[in-house]
Amino acid sequence: MKAWLVWLLLVVLTLLTWWAGCAGYSGQWLVAALLISVFVKGHFVIADFMGLRGVAMRWRLLVHGWLVLVIGLIFLAYWIGV
């Protein structure tokens, strides 16, 4: 994917997150949506800006696994705190 298009997607997702916070939205559905957007942004950073789109599958799985682990721990901390 072209870098400027990925950058635009990252900016739009970040602005939507900012807007949701400023609008005062809250709740479990919002947390789930934000964590999904974090995964999407992380995927595109890994694939396009870190240059892992064309490398061996094991490297992509390793880095994506790290991303899923971090997002999972954030979700777990939120779930414990609720």
Secondary structure, 3 states (H helix, E strand, C coil): CCHHHHHHHHHHHHHHHHHHHHCCCCCHHHHHHHHHHHHHHHHHHHHHHCCCCCCCHHHHHHHHHHHHHHHHHHHHHHHHHC
